[in-house]
């Protein structure tokens, strides 16, 4: 199911489950330009900025499924090699249930799209603008109605 997976990953790129990832350095590390990161220092990764970085993503503020659907290689979202987004942590500290989470999210999205009919509230347009609170939320929350579609092969 490539489309639901792309939808979930693009959503997590824009709205990761956590804004920050904290990591304690366990030994002295020398990084570029001879900069020493001493042992016991806590490094803070701003995960949200990774998903919106224009050096990594073309037109990062746009919600485009094509960027994840038509790639030659799959996006590494658990930090094995080329880290572009880490919604579930990375490396040895990755969430152990990330595969189960992705499976459930894809199934949920596929069922919502396949078996439901979505309509905006009468007279309303869908406004996807955001405002920043503790996390980003919709400036004008979506008010819609979900109708069950009849499934093929079912009586009634």
mmCIF file of the C-alpha atoms, coordinates in Angstrom:
data_MODEL
# 
_entry.id   MODEL 
# 
loop_
_atom_site.group_PDB 
_atom_site.id 
_atom_site.type_symbol 
_atom_site.label_atom_id 
_atom_site.label_alt_id 
_atom_site.label_comp_id 
_atom_site.label_asym_id 
_atom_site.label_entity_id 
_atom_site.label_seq_id 
_atom_site.pdbx_PDB_ins_code 
_atom_site.Cartn_x 
_atom_site.Cartn_y 
_atom_site.Cartn_z 
_atom_site.occupancy 
_atom_site.B_iso_or_equiv 
_atom_site.pdbx_formal_charge 
_atom_site.auth_seq_id 
_atom_site.auth_comp_id 
_atom_site.auth_asym_id 
_atom_site.auth_atom_id 
_atom_site.pdbx_PDB_model_num 
ATOM 1   C CA . UNK A 1 1   ? 0.000   0.000  0.000  1.00 0.00 ? 1   UNK A CA 1 
ATOM 2   C CA . UNK A 1 2   ? 2.260   2.823  -1.166 1.00 0.00 ? 2   UNK A CA 1 
ATOM 3   C CA . UNK A 1 3   ? -0.279  5.677  -0.968 1.00 0.00 ? 3   UNK A CA 1 
ATOM 4   C CA . UNK A 1 4   ? -1.312  5.250  2.704  1.00 0.00 ? 4   UNK A CA 1 
ATOM 5   C CA . UNK A 1 5   ? 2.353   4.827  3.695  1.00 0.00 ? 5   UNK A CA 1 
ATOM 6   C CA . UNK A 1 6   ? 3.307   8.015  1.828  1.00 0.00 ? 6   UNK A CA 1 
ATOM 7   C CA . UNK A 1 7   ? 0.395   9.834  3.494  1.00 0.00 ? 7   UNK A CA 1 
ATOM 8   C CA . UNK A 1 8   ? 1.480   8.693  6.965  1.00 0.00 ? 8   UNK A CA 1 
ATOM 9   C CA . UNK A 1 9   ? 5.163   9.559  6.375  1.00 0.00 ? 9   UNK A CA 1 
ATOM 10  C CA . UNK A 1 10  ? 4.371   12.969 4.896  1.00 0.00 ? 10  UNK A CA 1 
ATOM 11  C CA . UNK A 1 11  ? 2.098   13.655 7.872  1.00 0.00 ? 11  UNK A CA 1 
ATOM 12  C CA . UNK A 1 12  ? 4.853   12.610 10.297 1.00 0.00 ? 12  UNK A CA 1 
ATOM 13  C CA . UNK A 1 13  ? 7.342   14.772 8.392  1.00 0.00 ? 13  UNK A CA 1 
ATOM 14  C CA . UNK A 1 14  ? 5.136   17.814 8.959  1.00 0.00 ? 14  UNK A CA 1 
ATOM 15  C CA . UNK A 1 15  ? 3.917   16.868 12.430 1.00 0.00 ? 15  UNK A CA 1 
ATOM 16  C CA . UNK A 1 16  ? 6.305   14.487 14.212 1.00 0.00 ? 16  UNK A CA 1 
ATOM 17  C CA . UNK A 1 17  ? 5.064   12.772 17.352 1.00 0.00 ? 17  UNK A CA 1 
ATOM 18  C CA . UNK A 1 18  ? 7.624   14.715 19.424 1.00 0.00 ? 18  UNK A CA 1 
ATOM 19  C CA . UNK A 1 19  ? 9.326   18.024 18.697 1.00 0.00 ? 19  UNK A CA 1 
ATOM 20  C CA . UNK A 1 20  ? 12.592  17.235 20.468 1.00 0.00 ? 20  UNK A CA 1 
ATOM 21  C CA . UNK A 1 21  ? 14.785  14.173 20.933 1.00 0.00 ? 21  UNK A CA 1 
ATOM 22  C CA . UNK A 1 22  ? 17.232  14.214 23.851 1.00 0.00 ? 22  UNK A CA 1 
ATOM 23  C CA . UNK A 1 23  ? 20.377  12.102 23.833 1.00 0.00 ? 23  UNK A CA 1 
ATOM 24  C CA . UNK A 1 24  ? 23.131  11.874 26.435 1.00 0.00 ? 24  UNK A CA 1 
ATOM 25  C CA . UNK A 1 25  ? 26.625  11.447 25.014 1.00 0.00 ? 25  UNK A CA 1 
ATOM 26  C CA . UNK A 1 26  ? 28.251  8.368  26.578 1.00 0.00 ? 26  UNK A CA 1 
ATOM 27  C CA . UNK A 1 27  ? 31.874  9.132  25.608 1.00 0.00 ? 27  UNK A CA 1 
ATOM 28  C CA . UNK A 1 28  ? 33.927  12.071 24.366 1.00 0.00 ? 28  UNK A CA 1 
ATOM 29  C CA . UNK A 1 29  ? 33.245  12.566 20.646 1.00 0.00 ? 29  UNK A CA 1 
ATOM 30  C CA . UNK A 1 30  ? 35.329  14.599 18.200 1.00 0.00 ? 30  UNK A CA 1 
ATOM 31  C CA . UNK A 1 31  ? 33.254  15.934 15.316 1.00 0.00 ? 31  UNK A CA 1 
ATOM 32  C CA . UNK A 1 32  ? 34.023  18.179 12.333 1.00 0.00 ? 32  UNK A CA 1 
ATOM 33  C CA . UNK A 1 33  ? 36.364  21.168 12.735 1.00 0.00 ? 33  UNK A CA 1 
ATOM 34  C CA . UNK A 1 34  ? 37.952  19.514 15.791 1.00 0.00 ? 34  UNK A CA 1 
ATOM 35  C CA . UNK A 1 35  ? 34.958  20.258 18.000 1.00 0.00 ? 35  UNK A CA 1 
ATOM 36  C CA . UNK A 1 36  ? 34.885  18.094 21.121 1.00 0.00 ? 36  UNK A CA 1 
ATOM 37  C CA . UNK A 1 37  ? 31.543  17.004 22.554 1.00 0.00 ? 37  UNK A CA 1 
ATOM 38  C CA . UNK A 1 38  ? 32.337  15.906 26.108 1.00 0.00 ? 38  UNK A CA 1 
ATOM 39  C CA . UNK A 1 39  ? 30.932  12.871 27.858 1.00 0.00 ? 39  UNK A CA 1 
ATOM 40  C CA . UNK A 1 40  ? 27.650  13.323 29.818 1.00 0.00 ? 40  UNK A CA 1 
ATOM 41  C CA . UNK A 1 41  ? 26.477  16.254 27.652 1.00 0.00 ? 41  UNK A CA 1 
ATOM 42  C CA . UNK A 1 42  ? 22.834  16.120 26.574 1.00 0.00 ? 42  UNK A CA 1 
ATOM 43  C CA . UNK A 1 43  ? 22.285  16.851 22.895 1.00 0.00 ? 43  UNK A CA 1 
ATOM 44  C CA . UNK A 1 44  ? 18.868  18.086 21.787 1.00 0.00 ? 44  UNK A CA 1 
ATOM 45  C CA . UNK A 1 45  ? 17.727  17.238 18.253 1.00 0.00 ? 45  UNK A CA 1 
ATOM 46  C CA . UNK A 1 46  ? 14.956  19.444 16.917 1.00 0.00 ? 46  UNK A CA 1 
ATOM 47  C CA . UNK A 1 47  ? 13.054  16.773 14.984 1.00 0.00 ? 47  UNK A CA 1 
ATOM 48  C CA . UNK A 1 48  ? 10.421  19.133 13.647 1.00 0.00 ? 48  UNK A CA 1 
ATOM 49  C CA . UNK A 1 49  ? 13.055  21.239 11.877 1.00 0.00 ? 49  UNK A CA 1 
ATOM 50  C CA . UNK A 1 50  ? 14.512  18.161 10.169 1.00 0.00 ? 50  UNK A CA 1 
ATOM 51  C CA . UNK A 1 51  ? 11.222  17.550 8.404  1.00 0.00 ? 51  UNK A CA 1 
ATOM 52  C CA . UNK A 1 52  ? 11.022  21.163 7.240  1.00 0.00 ? 52  UNK A CA 1 
ATOM 53  C CA . UNK A 1 53  ? 14.661  21.631 6.192  1.00 0.00 ? 53  UNK A CA 1 
ATOM 54  C CA . UNK A 1 54  ? 14.930  23.018 2.649  1.00 0.00 ? 54  UNK A CA 1 
ATOM 55  C CA . UNK A 1 55  ? 18.422  21.480 2.284  1.00 0.00 ? 55  UNK A CA 1 
ATOM 56  C CA . UNK A 1 56  ? 16.852  18.030 2.586  1.00 0.00 ? 56  UNK A CA 1 
ATOM 57  C CA . UNK A 1 57  ? 13.331  18.472 1.190  1.00 0.00 ? 57  UNK A CA 1 
ATOM 58  C CA . UNK A 1 58  ? 12.315  20.371 -1.936 1.00 0.00 ? 58  UNK A CA 1 
ATOM 59  C CA . UNK A 1 59  ? 9.531   22.838 -1.077 1.00 0.00 ? 59  UNK A CA 1 
ATOM 60  C CA . UNK A 1 60  ? 9.349   21.532 2.528  1.00 0.00 ? 60  UNK A CA 1 
ATOM 61  C CA . UNK A 1 61  ? 6.212   23.409 3.608  1.00 0.00 ? 61  UNK A CA 1 
ATOM 62  C CA . UNK A 1 62  ? 4.100   21.808 0.874  1.00 0.00 ? 62  UNK A CA 1 
ATOM 63  C CA . UNK A 1 63  ? 2.254   18.587 1.657  1.00 0.00 ? 63  UNK A CA 1 
ATOM 64  C CA . UNK A 1 64  ? 3.179   16.475 -1.389 1.00 0.00 ? 64  UNK A CA 1 
ATOM 65  C CA . UNK A 1 65  ? 2.762   12.706 -1.443 1.00 0.00 ? 65  UNK A CA 1 
ATOM 66  C CA . UNK A 1 66  ? 4.752   12.531 -4.702 1.00 0.00 ? 66  UNK A CA 1 
ATOM 67  C CA . UNK A 1 67  ? 8.005   13.178 -2.843 1.00 0.00 ? 67  UNK A CA 1 
ATOM 68  C CA . UNK A 1 68  ? 7.580   9.832  -1.061 1.00 0.00 ? 68  UNK A CA 1 
ATOM 69  C CA . UNK A 1 69  ? 5.662   7.845  -3.682 1.00 0.00 ? 69  UNK A CA 1 
ATOM 70  C CA . UNK A 1 70  ? 8.018   8.132  -6.650 1.00 0.00 ? 70  UNK A CA 1 
ATOM 71  C CA . UNK A 1 71  ? 11.465  7.814  -5.068 1.00 0.00 ? 71  UNK A CA 1 
ATOM 72  C CA . UNK A 1 72  ? 14.143  5.432  -6.301 1.00 0.00 ? 72  UNK A CA 1 
ATOM 73  C CA . UNK A 1 73  ? 15.065  4.488  -2.742 1.00 0.00 ? 73  UNK A CA 1 
ATOM 74  C CA . UNK A 1 74  ? 12.805  4.259  0.262  1.00 0.00 ? 74  UNK A CA 1 
ATOM 75  C CA . UNK A 1 75  ? 12.989  7.056  2.842  1.00 0.00 ? 75  UNK A CA 1 
ATOM 76  C CA . UNK A 1 76  ? 14.972  5.956  5.896  1.00 0.00 ? 76  UNK A CA 1 
ATOM 77  C CA . UNK A 1 77  ? 12.787  7.119  8.778  1.00 0.00 ? 77  UNK A CA 1 
ATOM 78  C CA . UNK A 1 78  ? 14.496  5.183  11.591 1.00 0.00 ? 78  UNK A CA 1 
ATOM 79  C CA . UNK A 1 79  ? 18.056  6.455  11.088 1.00 0.00 ? 79  UNK A CA 1 
ATOM 80  C CA . UNK A 1 80  ? 19.913  3.472  9.635  1.00 0.00 ? 80  UNK A CA 1 
ATOM 81  C CA . UNK A 1 81  ? 21.933  5.450  7.085  1.00 0.00 ? 81  UNK A CA 1 
ATOM 82  C CA . UNK A 1 82  ? 20.791  8.798  5.671  1.00 0.00 ? 82  UNK A CA 1 
ATOM 83  C CA . UNK A 1 83  ? 18.652  10.553 8.275  1.00 0.00 ? 83  UNK A CA 1 
ATOM 84  C CA . UNK A 1 84  ? 16.016  12.808 6.699  1.00 0.00 ? 84  UNK A CA 1 
ATOM 85  C CA . UNK A 1 85  ? 13.326  12.404 9.347  1.00 0.00 ? 85  UNK A CA 1 
ATOM 86  C CA . UNK A 1 86  ? 13.162  10.462 12.614 1.00 0.00 ? 86  UNK A CA 1 
ATOM 87  C CA . UNK A 1 87  ? 9.582   10.385 13.896 1.00 0.00 ? 87  UNK A CA 1 
ATOM 88  C CA . UNK A 1 88  ? 10.283  7.222  15.927 1.00 0.00 ? 88  UNK A CA 1 
ATOM 89  C CA . UNK A 1 89  ? 13.789  8.012  17.198 1.00 0.00 ? 89  UNK A CA 1 
ATOM 90  C CA . UNK A 1 90  ? 16.913  6.631  15.553 1.00 0.00 ? 90  UNK A CA 1 
ATOM 91  C CA . UNK A 1 91  ? 19.543  3.928  15.724 1.00 0.00 ? 91  UNK A CA 1 
ATOM 92  C CA . UNK A 1 92  ? 19.629  1.771  18.830 1.00 0.00 ? 92  UNK A CA 1 
ATOM 93  C CA . UNK A 1 93  ? 17.061  4.016  20.529 1.00 0.00 ? 93  UNK A CA 1 
ATOM 94  C CA . UNK A 1 94  ? 14.400  3.686  17.846 1.00 0.00 ? 94  UNK A CA 1 
ATOM 95  C CA . UNK A 1 95  ? 10.902  2.874  19.070 1.00 0.00 ? 95  UNK A CA 1 
ATOM 96  C CA . UNK A 1 96  ? 10.695  -0.948 19.054 1.00 0.00 ? 96  UNK A CA 1 
ATOM 97  C CA . UNK A 1 97  ? 7.105   -0.875 17.809 1.00 0.00 ? 97  UNK A CA 1 
ATOM 98  C CA . UNK A 1 98  ? 7.633   1.457  14.826 1.00 0.00 ? 98  UNK A CA 1 
ATOM 99  C CA . UNK A 1 99  ? 6.745   -1.284 12.300 1.00 0.00 ? 99  UNK A CA 1 
ATOM 100 C CA . UNK A 1 100 ? 3.520   -2.067 14.165 1.00 0.00 ? 100 UNK A CA 1 
ATOM 101 C CA . UNK A 1 101 ? 2.681   1.646  14.396 1.00 0.00 ? 101 UNK A CA 1 
ATOM 102 C CA . UNK A 1 102 ? 3.225   2.106  10.638 1.00 0.00 ? 102 UNK A CA 1 
ATOM 103 C CA . UNK A 1 103 ? 1.079   -0.953 9.899  1.00 0.00 ? 103 UNK A CA 1 
ATOM 104 C CA . UNK A 1 104 ? -1.785  0.334  12.060 1.00 0.00 ? 104 UNK A CA 1 
ATOM 105 C CA . UNK A 1 105 ? -1.576  3.879  10.669 1.00 0.00 ? 105 UNK A CA 1 
ATOM 106 C CA . UNK A 1 106 ? -1.604  2.647  7.057  1.00 0.00 ? 106 UNK A CA 1 
ATOM 107 C CA . UNK A 1 107 ? -4.565  0.361  7.789  1.00 0.00 ? 107 UNK A CA 1 
ATOM 108 C CA . UNK A 1 108 ? -6.423  3.193  9.567  1.00 0.00 ? 108 UNK A CA 1 
ATOM 109 C CA . UNK A 1 109 ? -5.855  5.644  6.680  1.00 0.00 ? 109 UNK A CA 1 
ATOM 110 C CA . UNK A 1 110 ? -6.835  3.061  4.058  1.00 0.00 ? 110 UNK A CA 1 
ATOM 111 C CA . UNK A 1 111 ? -10.073 2.282  5.897  1.00 0.00 ? 111 UNK A CA 1 
ATOM 112 C CA . UNK A 1 112 ? -10.916 5.951  6.439  1.00 0.00 ? 112 UNK A CA 1 
ATOM 113 C CA . UNK A 1 113 ? -10.398 6.698  2.757  1.00 0.00 ? 113 UNK A CA 1 
ATOM 114 C CA . UNK A 1 114 ? -11.958 3.527  1.415  1.00 0.00 ? 114 UNK A CA 1 
ATOM 115 C CA . UNK A 1 115 ? -15.069 3.150  3.541  1.00 0.00 ? 115 UNK A CA 1 
ATOM 116 C CA . UNK A 1 116 ? -15.953 6.726  4.456  1.00 0.00 ? 116 UNK A CA 1 
ATOM 117 C CA . UNK A 1 117 ? -17.303 9.718  2.608  1.00 0.00 ? 117 UNK A CA 1 
ATOM 118 C CA . UNK A 1 118 ? -15.949 13.049 3.861  1.00 0.00 ? 118 UNK A CA 1 
ATOM 119 C CA . UNK A 1 119 ? -17.764 16.370 3.593  1.00 0.00 ? 119 UNK A CA 1 
ATOM 120 C CA . UNK A 1 120 ? -17.007 19.760 5.094  1.00 0.00 ? 120 UNK A CA 1 
ATOM 121 C CA . UNK A 1 121 ? -19.645 21.387 7.269  1.00 0.00 ? 121 UNK A CA 1 
ATOM 122 C CA . UNK A 1 122 ? -22.240 23.183 5.131  1.00 0.00 ? 122 UNK A CA 1 
ATOM 123 C CA . UNK A 1 123 ? -20.850 26.451 3.800  1.00 0.00 ? 123 UNK A CA 1 
ATOM 124 C CA . UNK A 1 124 ? -17.344 25.877 5.167  1.00 0.00 ? 124 UNK A CA 1 
ATOM 125 C CA . UNK A 1 125 ? -14.127 25.497 3.243  1.00 0.00 ? 125 UNK A CA 1 
ATOM 126 C CA . UNK A 1 126 ? -11.290 23.402 4.605  1.00 0.00 ? 126 UNK A CA 1 
ATOM 127 C CA . UNK A 1 127 ? -8.583  25.701 6.007  1.00 0.00 ? 127 UNK A CA 1 
ATOM 128 C CA . UNK A 1 128 ? -5.268  23.970 6.745  1.00 0.00 ? 128 UNK A CA 1 
ATOM 129 C CA . UNK A 1 129 ? -3.492  26.994 8.257  1.00 0.00 ? 129 UNK A CA 1 
ATOM 130 C CA . UNK A 1 130 ? -1.779  26.404 11.598 1.00 0.00 ? 130 UNK A CA 1 
ATOM 131 C CA . UNK A 1 131 ? -1.068  28.187 14.845 1.00 0.00 ? 131 UNK A CA 1 
ATOM 132 C CA . UNK A 1 132 ? 1.573   27.321 17.377 1.00 0.00 ? 132 UNK A CA 1 
ATOM 133 C CA . UNK A 1 133 ? 0.540   26.280 20.852 1.00 0.00 ? 133 UNK A CA 1 
ATOM 134 C CA . UNK A 1 134 ? 2.359   23.512 22.740 1.00 0.00 ? 134 UNK A CA 1 
ATOM 135 C CA . UNK A 1 135 ? 2.345   21.813 19.327 1.00 0.00 ? 135 UNK A CA 1 
ATOM 136 C CA . UNK A 1 136 ? 1.037   23.073 16.011 1.00 0.00 ? 136 UNK A CA 1 
ATOM 137 C CA . UNK A 1 137 ? -2.736  22.924 15.785 1.00 0.00 ? 137 UNK A CA 1 
ATOM 138 C CA . UNK A 1 138 ? -5.227  23.972 13.134 1.00 0.00 ? 138 UNK A CA 1 
ATOM 139 C CA . UNK A 1 139 ? -6.061  27.661 13.308 1.00 0.00 ? 139 UNK A CA 1 
ATOM 140 C CA . UNK A 1 140 ? -9.640  26.846 12.327 1.00 0.00 ? 140 UNK A CA 1 
ATOM 141 C CA . UNK A 1 141 ? -10.352 23.272 13.457 1.00 0.00 ? 141 UNK A CA 1 
ATOM 142 C CA . UNK A 1 142 ? -11.871 20.973 10.877 1.00 0.00 ? 142 UNK A CA 1 
ATOM 143 C CA . UNK A 1 143 ? -15.565 20.425 11.328 1.00 0.00 ? 143 UNK A CA 1 
ATOM 144 C CA . UNK A 1 144 ? -16.772 17.762 8.997  1.00 0.00 ? 144 UNK A CA 1 
ATOM 145 C CA . UNK A 1 145 ? -19.116 14.854 8.699  1.00 0.00 ? 145 UNK A CA 1 
ATOM 146 C CA . UNK A 1 146 ? -18.128 11.287 7.991  1.00 0.00 ? 146 UNK A CA 1 
ATOM 147 C CA . UNK A 1 147 ? -20.653 9.061  6.276  1.00 0.00 ? 147 UNK A CA 1 
ATOM 148 C CA . UNK A 1 148 ? -20.277 5.332  5.925  1.00 0.00 ? 148 UNK A CA 1 
ATOM 149 C CA . UNK A 1 149 ? -20.085 4.168  2.324  1.00 0.00 ? 149 UNK A CA 1 
ATOM 150 C CA . UNK A 1 150 ? -21.851 0.941  1.452  1.00 0.00 ? 150 UNK A CA 1 
ATOM 151 C CA . UNK A 1 151 ? -19.296 -1.838 1.006  1.00 0.00 ? 151 UNK A CA 1 
ATOM 152 C CA . UNK A 1 152 ? -19.407 -3.923 -2.135 1.00 0.00 ? 152 UNK A CA 1 
ATOM 153 C CA . UNK A 1 153 ? -20.720 -7.393 -1.665 1.00 0.00 ? 153 UNK A CA 1 
ATOM 154 C CA . UNK A 1 154 ? -22.724 -6.577 1.474  1.00 0.00 ? 154 UNK A CA 1 
ATOM 155 C CA . UNK A 1 155 ? -26.452 -6.962 1.649  1.00 0.00 ? 155 UNK A CA 1 
ATOM 156 C CA . UNK A 1 156 ? -28.505 -3.993 2.712  1.00 0.00 ? 156 UNK A CA 1 
# 
